[in-house]
Amino acid sequence: MTIDQELLNIISSIKDLDELSRFFNDIFTPAELDDISLRWKLLKDLHNGMTQRKISEKYGISLCKITRGSKVLKDENSVVLKVLNR
């Protein structure tokens, strides 16, 4: 599935962080927001050198979920990697 371009345009147009937070709370369920936040945290931990096993223990998640994040960071064209390297 591809991300709806209109939605991307709307998200990128919201400059106020409080408004963006409220928008996310309006369109995502609490579980979806937790998943997105967890994904970001594990990507940051991987980028900072934490082992997959430590991350699994820290968040109580499977190594499979973490391995996907690791693959993203190994891709030299990854936007996530570029953002984390800033």
PyMOL Python script that loads the backbone (N, CA, C, O; Angstrom):
from pymol import cmd

cmd.read_pdbstr("""\
ATOM      1  N   MET A   1       0.847  -1.176   0.000  1.00  0.00           N
ATOM      2  CA  MET A   1       0.000   0.000   0.000  1.00  0.00           C
ATOM      3  C   MET A   1       0.896   1.244   0.000  1.00  0.00           C
ATOM      4  O   MET A   1       1.925   1.281   0.675  1.00  0.00           O
ATOM      5  N   THR A   2       0.497   2.237  -0.750  1.00  0.00           N
ATOM      6  CA  THR A   2       1.249   3.484  -0.786  1.00  0.00           C
ATOM      7  C   THR A   2       0.581   4.513   0.129  1.00  0.00           C
ATOM      8  O   THR A   2      -0.610   4.430   0.430  1.00  0.00           O
ATOM      9  N   ILE A   3       1.369   5.460   0.549  1.00  0.00           N
ATOM     10  CA  ILE A   3       0.840   6.513   1.417  1.00  0.00           C
ATOM     11  C   ILE A   3       0.100   7.531   0.561  1.00  0.00           C
ATOM     12  O   ILE A   3       0.590   7.947  -0.489  1.00  0.00           O
ATOM     13  N   ASP A   4      -1.047   7.917   1.004  1.00  0.00           N
ATOM     14  CA  ASP A   4      -1.864   8.897   0.301  1.00  0.00           C
ATOM     15  C   ASP A   4      -1.122  10.232   0.228  1.00  0.00           C
ATOM     16  O   ASP A   4      -0.733  10.791   1.254  1.00  0.00           O
ATOM     17  N   GLN A   5      -0.933  10.734  -0.981  1.00  0.00           N
ATOM     18  CA  GLN A   5      -0.184  11.979  -1.183  1.00  0.00           C
ATOM     19  C   GLN A   5      -0.868  13.177  -0.544  1.00  0.00           C
ATOM     20  O   GLN A   5      -0.195  14.071  -0.030  1.00  0.00           O
ATOM     21  N   GLU A   6      -2.183  13.208  -0.570  1.00  0.00           N
ATOM     22  CA  GLU A   6      -2.902  14.309   0.072  1.00  0.00           C
ATOM     23  C   GLU A   6      -2.603  14.328   1.574  1.00  0.00           C
ATOM     24  O   GLU A   6      -2.388  15.388   2.163  1.00  0.00           O
ATOM     25  N   LEU A   7      -2.593  13.138   2.182  1.00  0.00           N
ATOM     26  CA  LEU A   7      -2.298  13.047   3.610  1.00  0.00           C
ATOM     27  C   LEU A   7      -0.879  13.536   3.895  1.00  0.00           C
ATOM     28  O   LEU A   7      -0.665  14.268   4.861  1.00  0.00           O
ATOM     29  N   LEU A   8       0.086  13.147   3.075  1.00  0.00           N
ATOM     30  CA  LEU A   8       1.460  13.626   3.259  1.00  0.00           C
ATOM     31  C   LEU A   8       1.538  15.144   3.150  1.00  0.00           C
ATOM     32  O   LEU A   8       2.230  15.795   3.932  1.00  0.00           O
ATOM     33  N   ASN A   9       0.830  15.699   2.183  1.00  0.00           N
ATOM     34  CA  ASN A   9       0.812  17.159   2.019  1.00  0.00           C
ATOM     35  C   ASN A   9       0.204  17.846   3.236  1.00  0.00           C
ATOM     36  O   ASN A   9       0.699  18.879   3.687  1.00  0.00           O
ATOM     37  N   ILE A  10      -0.867  17.270   3.761  1.00  0.00           N
ATOM     38  CA  ILE A  10      -1.512  17.848   4.937  1.00  0.00           C
ATOM     39  C   ILE A  10      -0.569  17.788   6.142  1.00  0.00           C
ATOM     40  O   ILE A  10      -0.406  18.777   6.856  1.00  0.00           O
ATOM     41  N   ILE A  11       0.044  16.633   6.361  1.00  0.00           N
ATOM     42  CA  ILE A  11       0.955  16.489   7.500  1.00  0.00           C
ATOM     43  C   ILE A  11       2.125  17.468   7.377  1.00  0.00           C
ATOM     44  O   ILE A  11       2.509  18.107   8.357  1.00  0.00           O
ATOM     45  N   SER A  12       2.683  17.580   6.183  1.00  0.00           N
ATOM     46  CA  SER A  12       3.834  18.477   6.016  1.00  0.00           C
ATOM     47  C   SER A  12       3.439  19.948   6.116  1.00  0.00           C
ATOM     48  O   SER A  12       4.294  20.803   6.342  1.00  0.00           O
ATOM     49  N   SER A  13       2.155  20.249   5.950  1.00  0.00           N
ATOM     50  CA  SER A  13       1.715  21.645   6.033  1.00  0.00           C
ATOM     51  C   SER A  13       1.470  22.107   7.468  1.00  0.00           C
ATOM     52  O   SER A  13       1.391  23.308   7.726  1.00  0.00           O
ATOM     53  N   ILE A  14       1.351  21.167   8.397  1.00  0.00           N
ATOM     54  CA  ILE A  14       1.076  21.520   9.791  1.00  0.00           C
ATOM     55  C   ILE A  14       2.404  21.843  10.471  1.00  0.00           C
ATOM     56  O   ILE A  14       3.229  20.956  10.694  1.00  0.00           O
ATOM     57  N   LYS A  15       2.600  23.097  10.792  1.00  0.00           N
ATOM     58  CA  LYS A  15       3.866  23.559  11.372  1.00  0.00           C
ATOM     59  C   LYS A  15       3.846  23.616  12.893  1.00  0.00           C
ATOM     60  O   LYS A  15       4.903  23.565  13.522  1.00  0.00           O
ATOM     61  N   ASP A  16       2.680  23.720  13.489  1.00  0.00           N
ATOM     62  CA  ASP A  16       2.546  23.800  14.935  1.00  0.00           C
ATOM     63  C   ASP A  16       2.555  22.379  15.521  1.00  0.00           C
ATOM     64  O   ASP A  16       1.702  21.562  15.173  1.00  0.00           O
ATOM     65  N   LEU A  17       3.519  22.083  16.413  1.00  0.00           N
ATOM     66  CA  LEU A  17       3.650  20.733  16.954  1.00  0.00           C
ATOM     67  C   LEU A  17       2.433  20.295  17.762  1.00  0.00           C
ATOM     68  O   LEU A  17       2.055  19.124  17.724  1.00  0.00           O
ATOM     69  N   ASP A  18       1.815  21.220  18.491  1.00  0.00           N
ATOM     70  CA  ASP A  18       0.619  20.875  19.254  1.00  0.00           C
ATOM     71  C   ASP A  18      -0.515  20.484  18.304  1.00  0.00           C
ATOM     72  O   ASP A  18      -1.227  19.508  18.539  1.00  0.00           O
ATOM     73  N   GLU A  19      -0.669  21.251  17.240  1.00  0.00           N
ATOM     74  CA  GLU A  19      -1.702  20.943  16.250  1.00  0.00           C
ATOM     75  C   GLU A  19      -1.409  19.609  15.561  1.00  0.00           C
ATOM     76  O   GLU A  19      -2.323  18.821  15.321  1.00  0.00           O
ATOM     77  N   LEU A  20      -0.141  19.354  15.244  1.00  0.00           N
ATOM     78  CA  LEU A  20       0.231  18.094  14.600  1.00  0.00           C
ATOM     79  C   LEU A  20      -0.049  16.920  15.538  1.00  0.00           C
ATOM     80  O   LEU A  20      -0.539  15.878  15.103  1.00  0.00           O
ATOM     81  N   SER A  21       0.257  17.087  16.802  1.00  0.00           N
ATOM     82  CA  SER A  21      -0.026  16.053  17.792  1.00  0.00           C
ATOM     83  C   SER A  21      -1.523  15.769  17.866  1.00  0.00           C
ATOM     84  O   SER A  21      -1.942  14.612  17.892  1.00  0.00           O
ATOM     85  N   ARG A  22      -2.313  16.817  17.898  1.00  0.00           N
ATOM     86  CA  ARG A  22      -3.774  16.641  17.944  1.00  0.00           C
ATOM     87  C   ARG A  22      -4.285  15.975  16.668  1.00  0.00           C
ATOM     88  O   ARG A  22      -5.181  15.133  16.725  1.00  0.00           O
ATOM     89  N   PHE A  23      -3.720  16.346  15.521  1.00  0.00           N
ATOM     90  CA  PHE A  23      -4.107  15.735  14.246  1.00  0.00           C
ATOM     91  C   PHE A  23      -3.823  14.228  14.283  1.00  0.00           C
ATOM     92  O   PHE A  23      -4.667  13.418  13.901  1.00  0.00           O
ATOM     93  N   PHE A  24      -2.610  13.863  14.754  1.00  0.00           N
ATOM     94  CA  PHE A  24      -2.264  12.451  14.849  1.00  0.00           C
ATOM     95  C   PHE A  24      -3.210  11.721  15.797  1.00  0.00           C
ATOM     96  O   PHE A  24      -3.639  10.604  15.509  1.00  0.00           O
ATOM     97  N   ASN A  25      -3.534  12.344  16.921  1.00  0.00           N
ATOM     98  CA  ASN A  25      -4.463  11.722  17.863  1.00  0.00           C
ATOM     99  C   ASN A  25      -5.859  11.569  17.282  1.00  0.00           C
ATOM    100  O   ASN A  25      -6.595  10.660  17.665  1.00  0.00           O
ATOM    101  N   ASP A  26      -6.229  12.456  16.356  1.00  0.00           N
ATOM    102  CA  ASP A  26      -7.535  12.362  15.701  1.00  0.00           C
ATOM    103  C   ASP A  26      -7.593  11.221  14.683  1.00  0.00           C
ATOM    104  O   ASP A  26      -8.622  10.557  14.556  1.00  0.00           O
ATOM    105  N   ILE A  27      -6.493  10.991  13.956  1.00  0.00           N
ATOM    106  CA  ILE A  27      -6.573  10.020  12.855  1.00  0.00           C
ATOM    107  C   ILE A  27      -5.999   8.646  13.182  1.00  0.00           C
ATOM    108  O   ILE A  27      -6.313   7.668  12.503  1.00  0.00           O
ATOM    109  N   PHE A  28      -5.153   8.559  14.222  1.00  0.00           N
ATOM    110  CA  PHE A  28      -4.571   7.271  14.600  1.00  0.00           C
ATOM    111  C   PHE A  28      -5.158   6.791  15.918  1.00  0.00           C
ATOM    112  O   PHE A  28      -5.527   7.593  16.775  1.00  0.00           O
ATOM    113  N   THR A  29      -5.241   5.483  16.068  1.00  0.00           N
ATOM    114  CA  THR A  29      -5.664   4.912  17.344  1.00  0.00           C
ATOM    115  C   THR A  29      -4.483   4.993  18.317  1.00  0.00           C
ATOM    116  O   THR A  29      -3.341   5.152  17.887  1.00  0.00           O
ATOM    117  N   PRO A  30      -4.746   4.887  19.605  1.00  0.00           N
ATOM    118  CA  PRO A  30      -3.636   4.864  20.564  1.00  0.00           C
ATOM    119  C   PRO A  30      -2.615   3.752  20.255  1.00  0.00           C
ATOM    120  O   PRO A  30      -1.410   3.952  20.403  1.00  0.00           O
ATOM    121  N   ALA A  31      -3.104   2.599  19.832  1.00  0.00           N
ATOM    122  CA  ALA A  31      -2.202   1.481  19.511  1.00  0.00           C
ATOM    123  C   ALA A  31      -1.320   1.817  18.306  1.00  0.00           C
ATOM    124  O   ALA A  31      -0.135   1.486  18.288  1.00  0.00           O
ATOM    125  N   GLU A  32      -1.905   2.477  17.302  1.00  0.00           N
ATOM    126  CA  GLU A  32      -1.114   2.871  16.133  1.00  0.00           C
ATOM    127  C   GLU A  32      -0.042   3.890  16.505  1.00  0.00           C
ATOM    128  O   GLU A  32       1.090   3.814  16.028  1.00  0.00           O
ATOM    129  N   LEU A  33      -0.404   4.839  17.356  1.00  0.00           N
ATOM    130  CA  LEU A  33       0.572   5.827  17.806  1.00  0.00           C
ATOM    131  C   LEU A  33       1.675   5.169  18.634  1.00  0.00           C
ATOM    132  O   LEU A  33       2.843   5.543  18.521  1.00  0.00           O
ATOM    133  N   ASP A  34       1.311   4.194  19.463  1.00  0.00           N
ATOM    134  CA  ASP A  34       2.314   3.455  20.230  1.00  0.00           C
ATOM    135  C   ASP A  34       3.268   2.714  19.299  1.00  0.00           C
ATOM    136  O   ASP A  34       4.478   2.708  19.522  1.00  0.00           O
ATOM    137  N   ASP A  35       2.721   2.088  18.250  1.00  0.00           N
ATOM    138  CA  ASP A  35       3.547   1.349  17.290  1.00  0.00           C
ATOM    139  C   ASP A  35       4.528   2.266  16.565  1.00  0.00           C
ATOM    140  O   ASP A  35       5.699   1.925  16.395  1.00  0.00           O
ATOM    141  N   ILE A  36       4.047   3.422  16.144  1.00  0.00           N
ATOM    142  CA  ILE A  36       4.909   4.375  15.435  1.00  0.00           C
ATOM    143  C   ILE A  36       6.009   4.874  16.368  1.00  0.00           C
ATOM    144  O   ILE A  36       7.173   4.955  15.975  1.00  0.00           O
ATOM    145  N   SER A  37       5.642   5.205  17.593  1.00  0.00           N
ATOM    146  CA  SER A  37       6.621   5.694  18.570  1.00  0.00           C
ATOM    147  C   SER A  37       7.652   4.620  18.898  1.00  0.00           C
ATOM    148  O   SER A  37       8.844   4.913  18.998  1.00  0.00           O
ATOM    149  N   LEU A  38       7.203   3.386  19.065  1.00  0.00           N
ATOM    150  CA  LEU A  38       8.111   2.282  19.347  1.00  0.00           C
ATOM    151  C   LEU A  38       9.079   2.068  18.180  1.00  0.00           C
ATOM    152  O   LEU A  38      10.275   1.861  18.385  1.00  0.00           O
ATOM    153  N   ARG A  39       8.551   2.119  16.965  1.00  0.00           N
ATOM    154  CA  ARG A  39       9.407   1.940  15.786  1.00  0.00           C
ATOM    155  C   ARG A  39      10.503   2.996  15.766  1.00  0.00           C
ATOM    156  O   ARG A  39      11.662   2.685  15.491  1.00  0.00           O
ATOM    157  N   TRP A  40      10.145   4.241  16.054  1.00  0.00           N
ATOM    158  CA  TRP A  40      11.132   5.322  16.061  1.00  0.00           C
ATOM    159  C   TRP A  40      12.175   5.092  17.165  1.00  0.00           C
ATOM    160  O   TRP A  40      13.370   5.278  16.937  1.00  0.00           O
ATOM    161  N   LYS A  41      11.720   4.688  18.365  1.00  0.00           N
ATOM    162  CA  LYS A  41      12.640   4.458  19.480  1.00  0.00           C
ATOM    163  C   LYS A  41      13.636   3.347  19.165  1.00  0.00           C
ATOM    164  O   LYS A  41      14.826   3.476  19.453  1.00  0.00           O
ATOM    165  N   LEU A  42      13.153   2.260  18.577  1.00  0.00           N
ATOM    166  CA  LEU A  42      14.069   1.153  18.294  1.00  0.00           C
ATOM    167  C   LEU A  42      15.046   1.524  17.186  1.00  0.00           C
ATOM    168  O   LEU A  42      16.196   1.085  17.207  1.00  0.00           O
ATOM    169  N   LEU A  43      14.605   2.327  16.216  1.00  0.00           N
ATOM    170  CA  LEU A  43      15.522   2.802  15.175  1.00  0.00           C
ATOM    171  C   LEU A  43      16.616   3.679  15.777  1.00  0.00           C
ATOM    172  O   LEU A  43      17.784   3.561  15.408  1.00  0.00           O
ATOM    173  N   LYS A  44      16.240   4.554  16.698  1.00  0.00           N
ATOM    174  CA  LYS A  44      17.235   5.398  17.358  1.00  0.00           C
ATOM    175  C   LYS A  44      18.211   4.551  18.178  1.00  0.00           C
ATOM    176  O   LYS A  44      19.417   4.793  18.154  1.00  0.00           O
ATOM    177  N   ASP A  45      17.691   3.562  18.899  1.00  0.00           N
ATOM    178  CA  ASP A  45      18.554   2.699  19.701  1.00  0.00           C
ATOM    179  C   ASP A  45      19.526   1.913  18.820  1.00  0.00           C
ATOM    180  O   ASP A  45      20.708   1.796  19.144  1.00  0.00           O
ATOM    181  N   LEU A  46      19.030   1.380  17.717  1.00  0.00           N
ATOM    182  CA  LEU A  46      19.907   0.670  16.776  1.00  0.00           C
ATOM    183  C   LEU A  46      20.989   1.603  16.246  1.00  0.00           C
ATOM    184  O   LEU A  46      22.163   1.238  16.183  1.00  0.00           O
ATOM    185  N   HIS A  47      20.585   2.791  15.873  1.00  0.00           N
ATOM    186  CA  HIS A  47      21.526   3.768  15.330  1.00  0.00           C
ATOM    187  C   HIS A  47      22.588   4.142  16.358  1.00  0.00           C
ATOM    188  O   HIS A  47      23.732   4.420  15.999  1.00  0.00           O
ATOM    189  N   ASN A  48      22.216   4.148  17.625  1.00  0.00           N
ATOM    190  CA  ASN A  48      23.155   4.478  18.699  1.00  0.00           C
ATOM    191  C   ASN A  48      24.004   3.288  19.138  1.00  0.00           C
ATOM    192  O   ASN A  48      24.799   3.398  20.071  1.00  0.00           O
ATOM    193  N   GLY A  49      23.833   2.142  18.458  1.00  0.00           N
ATOM    194  CA  GLY A  49      24.692   0.991  18.713  1.00  0.00           C
ATOM    195  C   GLY A  49      24.170  -0.035  19.697  1.00  0.00           C
ATOM    196  O   GLY A  49      24.883  -0.979  20.035  1.00  0.00           O
ATOM    197  N   MET A  50      22.945   0.126  20.163  1.00  0.00           N
ATOM    198  CA  MET A  50      22.391  -0.858  21.085  1.00  0.00           C
ATOM    199  C   MET A  50      22.144  -2.164  20.328  1.00  0.00           C
ATOM    200  O   MET A  50      21.704  -2.145  19.179  1.00  0.00           O
ATOM    201  N   THR A  51      22.425  -3.290  20.970  1.00  0.00           N
ATOM    202  CA  THR A  51      22.223  -4.577  20.312  1.00  0.00           C
ATOM    203  C   THR A  51      20.731  -4.884  20.172  1.00  0.00           C
ATOM    204  O   THR A  51      19.894  -4.378  20.920  1.00  0.00           O
ATOM    205  N   GLN A  52      20.434  -5.726  19.192  1.00  0.00           N
ATOM    206  CA  GLN A  52      19.038  -6.115  18.970  1.00  0.00           C
ATOM    207  C   GLN A  52      18.479  -6.827  20.194  1.00  0.00           C
ATOM    208  O   GLN A  52      17.317  -6.634  20.551  1.00  0.00           O
ATOM    209  N   ARG A  53      19.305  -7.653  20.837  1.00  0.00           N
ATOM    210  CA  ARG A  53      18.851  -8.363  22.022  1.00  0.00           C
ATOM    211  C   ARG A  53      18.505  -7.411  23.162  1.00  0.00           C
ATOM    212  O   ARG A  53      17.502  -7.603  23.850  1.00  0.00           O
ATOM    213  N   LYS A  54      19.331  -6.385  23.363  1.00  0.00           N
ATOM    214  CA  LYS A  54      19.063  -5.382  24.412  1.00  0.00           C
ATOM    215  C   LYS A  54      17.763  -4.640  24.113  1.00  0.00           C
ATOM    216  O   LYS A  54      16.953  -4.400  25.008  1.00  0.00           O
ATOM    217  N   ILE A  55      17.574  -4.279  22.835  1.00  0.00           N
ATOM    218  CA  ILE A  55      16.357  -3.571  22.438  1.00  0.00           C
ATOM    219  C   ILE A  55      15.140  -4.455  22.680  1.00  0.00           C
ATOM    220  O   ILE A  55      14.107  -3.984  23.156  1.00  0.00           O
ATOM    221  N   SER A  56      15.267  -5.741  22.349  1.00  0.00           N
ATOM    222  CA  SER A  56      14.180  -6.690  22.571  1.00  0.00           C
ATOM    223  C   SER A  56      13.807  -6.752  24.049  1.00  0.00           C
ATOM    224  O   SER A  56      12.628  -6.767  24.401  1.00  0.00           O
ATOM    225  N   GLU A  57      14.815  -6.787  24.902  1.00  0.00           N
ATOM    226  CA  GLU A  57      14.570  -6.812  26.350  1.00  0.00           C
ATOM    227  C   GLU A  57      13.977  -5.496  26.834  1.00  0.00           C
ATOM    228  O   GLU A  57      13.048  -5.486  27.642  1.00  0.00           O
ATOM    229  N   LYS A  58      14.516  -4.388  26.339  1.00  0.00           N
ATOM    230  CA  LYS A  58      14.088  -3.063  26.774  1.00  0.00           C
ATOM    231  C   LYS A  58      12.607  -2.814  26.499  1.00  0.00           C
ATOM    232  O   LYS A  58      11.894  -2.272  27.343  1.00  0.00           O
ATOM    233  N   TYR A  59      12.148  -3.216  25.304  1.00  0.00           N
ATOM    234  CA  TYR A  59      10.771  -2.920  24.894  1.00  0.00           C
ATOM    235  C   TYR A  59       9.843  -4.130  24.907  1.00  0.00           C
ATOM    236  O   TYR A  59       8.638  -3.989  24.704  1.00  0.00           O
ATOM    237  N   GLY A  60      10.396  -5.318  25.144  1.00  0.00           N
ATOM    238  CA  GLY A  60       9.570  -6.522  25.146  1.00  0.00           C
ATOM    239  C   GLY A  60       9.004  -6.853  23.784  1.00  0.00           C
ATOM    240  O   GLY A  60       7.838  -7.226  23.656  1.00  0.00           O
ATOM    241  N   ILE A  61       9.846  -6.712  22.757  1.00  0.00           N
ATOM    242  CA  ILE A  61       9.403  -6.985  21.387  1.00  0.00           C
ATOM    243  C   ILE A  61      10.274  -8.060  20.762  1.00  0.00           C
ATOM    244  O   ILE A  61      11.360  -8.364  21.255  1.00  0.00           O
ATOM    245  N   SER A  62       9.782  -8.634  19.664  1.00  0.00           N
ATOM    246  CA  SER A  62      10.500  -9.717  19.004  1.00  0.00           C
ATOM    247  C   SER A  62      11.702  -9.200  18.222  1.00  0.00           C
ATOM    248  O   SER A  62      11.749  -8.045  17.798  1.00  0.00           O
ATOM    249  N   LEU A  63      12.664 -10.088  18.047  1.00  0.00           N
ATOM    250  CA  LEU A  63      13.838  -9.747  17.252  1.00  0.00           C
ATOM    251  C   LEU A  63      13.463  -9.491  15.795  1.00  0.00           C
ATOM    252  O   LEU A  63      14.136  -8.720  15.113  1.00  0.00           O
ATOM    253  N   CYS A  64      12.397 -10.129  15.309  1.00  0.00           N
ATOM    254  CA  CYS A  64      11.959  -9.920  13.912  1.00  0.00           C
ATOM    255  C   CYS A  64      11.601  -8.460  13.661  1.00  0.00           C
ATOM    256  O   CYS A  64      11.965  -7.896  12.629  1.00  0.00           O
ATOM    257  N   LYS A  65      10.906  -7.866  14.583  1.00  0.00           N
ATOM    258  CA  LYS A  65      10.511  -6.464  14.439  1.00  0.00           C
ATOM    259  C   LYS A  65      11.751  -5.564  14.410  1.00  0.00           C
ATOM    260  O   LYS A  65      11.811  -4.587  13.664  1.00  0.00           O
ATOM    261  N   ILE A  66      12.719  -5.912  15.225  1.00  0.00           N
ATOM    262  CA  ILE A  66      13.943  -5.120  15.301  1.00  0.00           C
ATOM    263  C   ILE A  66      14.798  -5.318  14.053  1.00  0.00           C
ATOM    264  O   ILE A  66      15.420  -4.374  13.566  1.00  0.00           O
ATOM    265  N   THR A  67      14.829  -6.541  13.538  1.00  0.00           N
ATOM    266  CA  THR A  67      15.612  -6.839  12.340  1.00  0.00           C
ATOM    267  C   THR A  67      15.147  -6.003  11.163  1.00  0.00           C
ATOM    268  O   THR A  67      15.967  -5.571  10.354  1.00  0.00           O
ATOM    269  N   ARG A  68      13.860  -5.769  11.052  1.00  0.00           N
ATOM    270  CA  ARG A  68      13.352  -4.920   9.975  1.00  0.00           C
ATOM    271  C   ARG A  68      13.955  -3.521  10.086  1.00  0.00           C
ATOM    272  O   ARG A  68      14.375  -2.939   9.086  1.00  0.00           O
ATOM    273  N   GLY A  69      13.994  -2.991  11.293  1.00  0.00           N
ATOM    274  CA  GLY A  69      14.597  -1.681  11.509  1.00  0.00           C
ATOM    275  C   GLY A  69      16.072  -1.676  11.171  1.00  0.00           C
ATOM    276  O   GLY A  69      16.587  -0.709  10.610  1.00  0.00           O
ATOM    277  N   SER A  70      16.750  -2.759  11.516  1.00  0.00           N
ATOM    278  CA  SER A  70      18.175  -2.874  11.219  1.00  0.00           C
ATOM    279  C   SER A  70      18.427  -2.837   9.718  1.00  0.00           C
ATOM    280  O   SER A  70      19.388  -2.221   9.258  1.00  0.00           O
ATOM    281  N   LYS A  71      17.562  -3.497   8.960  1.00  0.00           N
ATOM    282  CA  LYS A  71      17.692  -3.495   7.495  1.00  0.00           C
ATOM    283  C   LYS A  71      17.507  -2.090   6.935  1.00  0.00           C
ATOM    284  O   LYS A  71      18.191  -1.702   5.987  1.00  0.00           O
ATOM    285  N   VAL A  72      16.595  -1.336   7.511  1.00  0.00           N
ATOM    286  CA  VAL A  72      16.361   0.040   7.069  1.00  0.00           C
ATOM    287  C   VAL A  72      17.636   0.858   7.262  1.00  0.00           C
ATOM    288  O   VAL A  72      18.017   1.633   6.386  1.00  0.00           O
ATOM    289  N   LEU A  73      18.291   0.686   8.399  1.00  0.00           N
ATOM    290  CA  LEU A  73      19.487   1.468   8.698  1.00  0.00           C
ATOM    291  C   LEU A  73      20.709   1.036   7.892  1.00  0.00           C
ATOM    292  O   LEU A  73      21.659   1.805   7.750  1.00  0.00           O
ATOM    293  N   LYS A  74      20.691  -0.182   7.366  1.00  0.00           N
ATOM    294  CA  LYS A  74      21.796  -0.660   6.533  1.00  0.00           C
ATOM    295  C   LYS A  74      21.701  -0.142   5.101  1.00  0.00           C
ATOM    296  O   LYS A  74      22.679  -0.195   4.355  1.00  0.00           O
ATOM    297  N   ASP A  75      20.543   0.351   4.721  1.00  0.00           N
ATOM    298  CA  ASP A  75      20.337   0.897   3.376  1.00  0.00           C
ATOM    299  C   ASP A  75      20.902   2.306   3.326  1.00  0.00           C
ATOM    300  O   ASP A  75      20.385   3.206   3.989  1.00  0.00           O
ATOM    301  N   GLU A  76      21.957   2.506   2.548  1.00  0.00           N
ATOM    302  CA  GLU A  76      22.604   3.822   2.494  1.00  0.00           C
ATOM    303  C   GLU A  76      21.701   4.907   1.918  1.00  0.00           C
ATOM    304  O   GLU A  76      21.992   6.093   2.071  1.00  0.00           O
ATOM    305  N   ASN A  77      20.620   4.525   1.265  1.00  0.00           N
ATOM    306  CA  ASN A  77      19.662   5.491   0.714  1.00  0.00           C
ATOM    307  C   ASN A  77      18.475   5.731   1.645  1.00  0.00           C
ATOM    308  O   ASN A  77      17.528   6.428   1.280  1.00  0.00           O
ATOM    309  N   SER A  78      18.525   5.160   2.837  1.00  0.00           N
ATOM    310  CA  SER A  78      17.429   5.281   3.788  1.00  0.00           C
ATOM    311  C   SER A  78      17.290   6.719   4.279  1.00  0.00           C
ATOM    312  O   SER A  78      18.261   7.330   4.726  1.00  0.00           O
ATOM    313  N   VAL A  79      16.085   7.243   4.190  1.00  0.00           N
ATOM    314  CA  VAL A  79      15.814   8.578   4.708  1.00  0.00           C
ATOM    315  C   VAL A  79      15.919   8.572   6.230  1.00  0.00           C
ATOM    316  O   VAL A  79      16.376   9.549   6.824  1.00  0.00           O
ATOM    317  N   VAL A  80      15.506   7.492   6.857  1.00  0.00           N
ATOM    318  CA  VAL A  80      15.615   7.386   8.314  1.00  0.00           C
ATOM    319  C   VAL A  80      17.077   7.532   8.730  1.00  0.00           C
ATOM    320  O   VAL A  80      17.384   8.247   9.684  1.00  0.00           O
ATOM    321  N   LEU A  81      17.977   6.854   8.017  1.00  0.00           N
ATOM    322  CA  LEU A  81      19.393   6.942   8.324  1.00  0.00           C
ATOM    323  C   LEU A  81      19.899   8.383   8.154  1.00  0.00           C
ATOM    324  O   LEU A  81      20.665   8.884   8.976  1.00  0.00           O
ATOM    325  N   LYS A  82      19.468   9.019   7.103  1.00  0.00           N
ATOM    326  CA  LYS A  82      19.873  10.417   6.877  1.00  0.00           C
ATOM    327  C   LYS A  82      19.381  11.325   8.001  1.00  0.00           C
ATOM    328  O   LYS A  82      20.111  12.206   8.458  1.00  0.00           O
ATOM    329  N   VAL A  83      18.164  11.113   8.438  1.00  0.00           N
ATOM    330  CA  VAL A  83      17.597  11.929   9.523  1.00  0.00           C
ATOM    331  C   VAL A  83      18.355  11.677  10.818  1.00  0.00           C
ATOM    332  O   VAL A  83      18.672  12.619  11.544  1.00  0.00           O
ATOM    333  N   LEU A  84      18.645  10.425  11.114  1.00  0.00           N
ATOM    334  CA  LEU A  84      19.351  10.097  12.356  1.00  0.00           C
ATOM    335  C   LEU A  84      20.799  10.570  12.334  1.00  0.00           C
ATOM    336  O   LEU A  84      21.379  10.815  13.392  1.00  0.00           O
ATOM    337  N   ASN A  85      21.383  10.701  11.177  1.00  0.00           N
ATOM    338  CA  ASN A  85      22.769  11.173  11.070  1.00  0.00           C
ATOM    339  C   ASN A  85      22.894  12.695  11.194  1.00  0.00           C
ATOM    340  O   ASN A  85      24.003  13.218  11.305  1.00  0.00           O
ATOM    341  N   ARG A  86      21.784  13.391  11.175  1.00  0.00           N
ATOM    342  CA  ARG A  86      21.834  14.854  11.269  1.00  0.00           C
ATOM    343  C   ARG A  86      22.292  15.305  12.621  1.00  0.00           C
ATOM    344  O   ARG A  86      22.391  16.506  12.870  1.00  0.00           O
TER     345      ARG A  86
END
""", "prot")
cmd.dss("prot")
cmd.show_as("cartoon", "prot")
cmd.util.cbc("prot")
cmd.orient("prot")
